[in-house]
Amino acid sequence: MLELIFILIITAAGLAGIIEGNKFHKKKVKNTILRGMQKQSSQKQQIQQNKIHQLDKHFSTALISSRVEHAFYIIKQAWSEQDISSARAFISDGISESFQIQFEIQKKQNRRRRIKNLTISCCELVGVEADKHFETLHFKITSRAGYPVEQTGDNKHTDSQIPLTVKTEYLTYVRLPGVQTRTQPGLIEGSCPNCGSTLQLSQSAQCQACLSLVSSGEYDWILAKITQEAQWRFQNAKRQISGVCDYQVVDPAFNIPLIEDRVSSVFWRLQKAWLMQDSAPLLSVAHPSYIEKFNQQSSEHFFDNVQLGLCEVSKVQFAEEFDKVYLLVKWQGNKVSHKGKMSAAAGYYAHHLTMIRKSGVKSDIKKGLHSLHCYGCGAPQSDNYQDCCEYCGSRFNQGEQDWILQDFTPHLEHIVKIKGQEFAIAETTQIKSDRIFDPVSLLSGLVLVLFADGRVDDQEKQLLEQFVKNRRIPQQVLDGIIQAAENGQLDMLTPDETLDASDWLDKLIEMCLADGQVCTEERKLLLQFGEKFNILAIDINLRIKRKRQQLYQQNRQTLKSTHINN
């Protein structure tokens, strides 16, 4: 009897040891993934910073961070006053165009949004890229301010007792490689970095003294992109995209940031065309065939509170007459009828764009961020919206200077169009893994899938709320997406566009493992997602285990190599 008790005690102790050992191993794996990811990010930043230092010995992250904070106040003040002249020198054409059109949308609504009592609580450099085309810095800025709305029509009034709101935005600055850090004031400080003159700019970004196009990135850092926190994803400019490497053989200056800046300008011109119910704003950025298509479509609405989220190049293609670039843009906004009625809930939208350019035309890095300037003489495009330059007569909309819009198709129409045809299925595994899946798209896909039966029940909603909490996505983003789905205004990236549901599931698992583990609620959500596509629970559990082990080994090796190097 005593022997049996002794054996039971030993067995129990052994089981307890195994359980504790498993717990310790799981904790070790989780910590390794977390530490490895953090160290890997830090390593990549330092490597890229070293590349910048090799060309610019005086480059200082502390100095540029201070300048970016100063620029942030200038930009917000300019937006609040609806006058971008103070910021025009250090913002791209795409940013300038977005501001101007937002102002016109506000005026159409007889209101004006203000920014009061602005303070910055954090300005952090979160990403650095350096290649032969651009040096790029990504800053995360958290600020606090009040956002009162002034009515400017017959019923003039201003919101009173506006609470202060905390916002986080990501600002992307670029310049050409080899530009030197100066001790004298530059664009952000209101001085021409080429001749030192005080800048007095409006629509044109040309110094009135030396005639330099100062916002090209040739002289100083230029703001190229502003991204809201919920839509932010670090997009490495070197990500693999079908056709890019082949295209750069014949056009070495071709690069993704210039294309995405150009598309930003085109996107906002489309918003202006919907606002005006007139194709005139598109004359200089779209091919005549698309102008004709636009004019045939009846537009009874425009959009307010527009936010451009992801802008991603998916493919580059040679052709006999016109080369083509295919892109996906995701955005949101409140639909407003021209009769004055506005949708209370924001809609989430995705569109596919086809941009074309005459075969043989080469990219020009120095003119790229001047996407709304004439490539022939450098003059800004006129507010009169013409299809040719008023100064030198160069045609804008033939694809002889820059990429122009050939097609702008809603996501669902695009899926119907390519149904049954080859679409990404033949791409390699490496290209698949480099696709960008931002949090809002992943979340919208989850909601669409769970909405397949017409509603989201309480249990599913609880799982979604836990998911956004773990991913640090604001609750109001989830609420807005669910409401958009209920209103039939949720049209974002969904599994049928991206290879298959299996690939989508792998991305969700990878997202859940960002903190080193998949919690119980996240596992339930993954299982429910799998049920919609007949993916077995055992398959999902194996995928989680395999991906977790893969991340552990990758980050273990990273930490090991870091220790050796130090």
N, C-alpha and C positions, 0 to 999 in steps of 0.2 A: 504493500500500500504506500509506504513511504517512498519507495522507488518510483511509483507511478506519479505521486505528487511532485517529486523532484523533476521527473521528466517533463511534466506539464509546466512547471515553473521555468525550466530551461527553454522549452518551446515558446512559451509566452514572451520570455525575454528576447528570444531570437526574432520573433515576429515584430515585437516593439522596435527592436533595433533596425529591422528591415524597413518598417514604416518610417522611422525617424531618418534612416538613410535616404529613403526616397524623397522625403520632405526636404532634406538638406540638398539633395541633388537638384530637385526642382528649383529651389531657391537659388542655387549656384547658377543654373542655366539662365534663370530670369535675370539675375544680376549681371551675368556675362553679356547677355544680349543688350541690356540697357547701357552698361559701361562701354561696350564695344561700339554701339551706335553713336554714343556721345563722343567718344575718342575719334572715331572714324570721321565724323563731321568736322571735328576740330583739326584733324590732320589734313583733310582736303582743303579747308580754308587756308591753313598755313602754307601748303604747297602752292596754292594760287596766289597768295600774297607775296610769296618769294618771287614768283614770276614777274609781278608788278614791280617789286623792289629792284630787280635786275635792270629794268629800263628806267626806273624813276627812283633814284637813291633817297629822295626826300619824302617819298610817300609815307603818310602817317595816318593810321586808322583813327587816332584820337582827333587829329585836325579835321579830317573829312567828316567824322561823326558830328563835330561841333558845327561845321558848315551846313550839314544836312539838317540839323535841328533849326538853325537860323532860316534855312530855306523853307522848312515846314511852316513856320510862322508866316513867312511872306506869301506862300501858296494859299494858306487858309484865309488870310486877310484878303487876298485878291479874289478868292472865290466868294467870300462874304460880301465884298463890295461890288461884285460882278464887273471887275476890271482887272484883266490879267497883265496889264502893261508892266507892273513891277516884277512879275515872274517870267515874262515872255522870253528873256534871254537864256534861261536855263531849263526850259521845258521843250519837249519835242513837238512837232507839228500835230501828232496824234493826241497828246495831252491838251494842247492848245485848242484843237478842234472840239474835243469832248467838253471842255469848259464852256466854250462859246455857245455850243448847242444846248447844254444844260441851262444856261442863262435864258436862252430863247424859249425853252420849254416852260421855265418858271414864269416868264412874262406872259406867255400864252394862257397860263393858269391864273394870272393876276396875283401873283404872290412872289415873295422873295425870301429865300432861306438865309439866315444869318448865323454867324458863329461868334459866340460871346465867351469871355473869360477862359480863353484857351491856355492850357498848361500841358507840358510834356512830362510824363512820369518816367518814361523809359525810351531810350533810343539805342538799339542794339544791332550791330552788324551780324547778320545771320547767314550770309552767303557771299562767296567771292568766286568770280570766274575770270580767267585771262587766256585769250587765244590770239590768233593772228588778226582777228577782225575787231574785237572789242575787249576792253577791260570793264567788268560789270560788278557792281556792288549792290547787294540786297539788304535793306535796312528794315527792321521791325520797329515801328513807332507806336507807343501807347500814349494816348492823350486823353484829357478830360476837358469838356466844354459844354456850354448850353447851346441849343440849336433852335432858337425861336423862329417862327414863321410870320412874316409881315404880309398882310393883304394889301395889295397896291391898287385895287380897282376902286369902285364907288364906295365899298364898305371897308375903308382903311382901318386896320387895327393890327396890333402885335400881340402875340402870345405873351402872357405875363407869368411870372413865377415858374420859369422853365427850369426843370432840374438839370443838374450837370450829368452828362453821360460819358462813360468811359468807352473809348473806341481803340481798336488796334488795326493798323494798316501796314502794308508792306510797300515800300518805295524802292524802285529799281533805278539806279544811276549808271550811266555808261559814258565811256570816252574812248578815243582811239588809242591803240598801244603806243607807248613812248611819249605821251603828253607828260610834261613835267609839272610837279607840284611847285607853285609859285609862292613867294613871300608877299607879293603885292596882292591887293584885292582882285577878285575875279568876277565871273558872271553872277554868282550868288550875291556878291556884295555890290553889284550894279556897275561894274567896270568892264570894259572890253579887255580881255586878256591878251589880245594881239597888239593893241596900240595904247591901252591905258585910259582911253576916253570914257567919260561917264555915258552910260547907255540910256537912250531914250527911245524905247521900242513900243510898237503897237502890234499890228498884224505881222509885219515883217520882222525877221530875226537878224537883220543886217545892220552892222554898226554904221552909224551915220558919218563917222569920220574916216575909217579905213575900208569901209564897204565889205568887211568880212562877214560871212554867214556864221555867226558866233555859236548858234545852237546845233552845230553839226557834230559836236564831240571832238572836234579837231583841236580845241583850245582848252577845254575844261570839262568837268563832269556835267552831264545833262540828265534831267529826270525823264525816263522813258516809259515808266509804267507805275500805276498806283493800283494795288490789289487789296480788297477787303479780306479780313482775317479768315472768314469762313470759306473763301474761295482760293486761298493761297496754297500753292504747292511749288516747291523748289523745282524748276524745270531746267535741267542742265542743258545748255545750248549745244552740247556735243551729243545729245541723245540720238540714237540711230533712227533715221527716217528713210523710208524707201525712196531711192533715187537721188538723195542729196549728194552722196560721194561721187556718183557718176556725173552729176550736173556741175560740181565744183571743178571737175577736170577742164571743162570748156569755159566756165565762169568762176575763176578762183575766188572772187570777192563775194559770191553768193553766200548768204548766211541767214539763219532762222530769225534772229532779232529784228533785222531790217524788214523782213516779210511781215512779221507780226505787228510791227509798228505801222506799216503801210495799211494792213487790214484794219487796225484800230481806226485809222482816219476814214477808211471806206465805211466801216460800221456806223460811225457817228454821222457821216453824210446820209446814210440810209435813214437814220433817225430823223434827220432834218427834212428829208424828202417826205416822210410820213407826216411830219408835223405840218409842212406846207401844202400837202396834197399835190405835190408838184415834183417832177423828176429833175428840175434845174440843178439842185445840189449835187446830182450824180454825173452831170455832163462831163466833168473833168476826170472822174475816177472810174467810170464804167464804160464798157464797150457799147456802141450804138444798139446792138442786138438786145442787150439787157435793158437799155433805156426804153426800147419799144415794148419789151415784156412788162416792165414796171408800169408804163402808161396804160396798158391793157387791163391791169389789175385795179379793181376799185378798192380804195383804202378809205374806210370810214372811221379810222381811229389812229392815234399815235400813242406814245408811251411816256410815262413820267417816272421819276425815281429810278432811272435806268442805271444798272451796274453791269459793266462788261466783265465777265469772269474769265474763264479759260479761253485762250486763243492758241490753238495747236495745229501745226503743220502736220498732215498725215502722209502726204506723198508729193513727189516732184516728178514731172514727166516731160520728156522731149516730144516734140511734134514737128511736122513739116513747116507749118506756117506760124503757129503759136506754141510756145512752151507753156506748161500748166503747173500750177501749184494748188493742191487741194488742202483745205483747212476746215477745222471744226471750231465754232465759237459757241460758248454757252453764256447766257446772260439772263437777267431778270428785270422786270419793270411792271408798273401798273398800267393796264390798258385804259386809255381815255378816248371816248367817242368825241368826234368833233362837235357834237351837240352839248358837250360839257360834262357828261356823266363819266366818272372814273371808277374803275374796279377797286374795291376796298382791299383785296388781296393781291399781292404781287404774283405774276406768272413767272414760271421758270422755263426758259426756252433754249433750244439748241438748233443751230443752222449750219449747213455745209456750204462753203464758199469755193468757187473755182475762180482763180486769178490767172490771167493770161498775159504773155508778153511776146513780142515778135522774136522769132528765133534769131540768134546771133547778137541780140542786145546784151550788153554786159552791165553788171552791177557796179555802183560807185559808192564805196563806203562813206565818203565825205558828204555825199548828197542824200544818203539814205534816210536820215532823221529829218530831212526837209522834204517829206513825202508830198507836201502840198505846195511845193515851190517848182518853178519851171526848171527842168534839167538843162535847158538850152542857155538861159541867161541868168538864172537864179532868182528871178522876180517871184514874189508870192502870188498865188492864185487869187484872182479878184473876187470880191463879194458879189460881183455881178453874175457869177456862175456861168462861165463860158467854156467851150470845149477846146479853146486854144489860148495861148499866151497873148495878153494885150500888148506886150512890149516887143516880142520877137516873132510872134505868129506861129510858134511851134504847136503842133497838135498834141493834146493831152490824152485823148481817149482812143488812140490807135495801137497802144502797146509799144510805141517806138521809144518811149522814155522810161516808163516804169510799168509795174504790174497793174493791170486794170481788172475790174470785176466783170466776169462773164456770167456767173450764175450765183444765186443766193436762195438755197432750197431748205425749207423746214425739214427737220430731222425725220419725221414720219414719212414725208413724201420721198425723201432720199432712200429710206429703207425699202419702200415699195418699189422704187425704181431699180434697185440693185438686187431685189429678191430673185433668187435662182441664178444669179451671176456670181462670179468670183469676187469676194470682198474680204481681204485680209486673211482668208483661210490658208492661202499659200505662203504667208509670211513665215519667216523663221522664228524659232523660239526666242532668240535674242531680241528681235525687233518687237515681238509681242510684249516682252517684259519691260521694254522701255516706254510703252505707252503711258500717258499721264492719266491717273485716276485721282482727281481731287476729291476732298471730303464731301462737298455738296453733290457731286455726281454720284458717288457711292451711296450716299444717303437717299438721293432721289430714286435711284435704282431699287433700293430696298423698299421704299414706300410704294413704288409702282408695282413691284412684285407682290407685296402684301395686300395691295389694293385690288389685286386681280379678281377677287370675289366680290368686289363692290364696296368693301368697308375695311377699316382697321379696327379689330376688336380691342378690348381693354388690355388683354395680355400682350398682344403684339405691340400696342402703344407703349406699355411699360418697358418692354424689351428695347424698343427704339429710343426711349428716353434714357435708359441706362447706357445705350450705345453712344449717344451724343455726349453724355456726361463723361464717359471714359475717354472719348476722343477730344474733349474740350471744345465741342461745337456748341455755340450758343443755343439755348432752348428755343428762342424765337425763330431760329433758322428752321428747326424741325417743325415748329407750329406752322410756319409759312409754307413749307413744302407740302405738309398734309392738307392745308387749306387749298393750296393750288391744285392738288390732286382731286380734292372734292369738287372743285370748280371746273375741272377738265382743262386746267392751264399748266399742267406739269408735263413738259416735253424735254427731258434731258437724256443724257447718255444711258442706254439700257442694254441688257445682255445681247439682244439680237443684232446689235451693231458691232460688237466687239468679239468676234470669233464665236463664242458660245457661252452658255451659263456656267460651264465648268471653269473657264478662264476667269469669269467674273467672280466666282466663288473663291478662287485662289487669291485674287486681289483683296477680297474682304478678309480672308484669313491673315494675309500679310499685314493688313491695316490693324486687325485686332491684336497681332503679336508685336506691335510697335512698343508696348511696355513690357514685353518679355513673356506674356502669358495670355491665355484666353479664359476669361472668367466664366462663371456658370451662365450668366445672362447672355453673354455674347455667344456661347456655345449653343444655347437654345435658339437664338436668332439665326445662326448659321444653319442649324438643323431645319428650321421652318423654311428658310430660303431654299434649302436642298429639296424639301418636299414638293415645292412648286415645280421643280424640274426633274423629279424622280431620281434624285441623287441620294443614295443610301446613307444612313447615319454612319455605318461602319467605314464607308469611303471618306466621309467628312472627317471623322476622327483620325483616320490614317493620314489624311492631308495635313491636319493640324500638327500631328506628331512629327511628320516628315519636314514640314516647313520650320517648325520650332528647332529641330535638331540641325537643320541646315543653317539657320541664323546663328545658333550657338557656335557651330564650328567656324563659321565665317568670322564672327566677332572675337572668338577665342584666339584665332590666328592673328587678328588685327592687334589685340592687346599684347600678344606674345612678341610680335615684330616691333611694336612700340617700345616694349621693355628692353629688347635687344639694342635698338637704336639709341636709347637713352643711356 
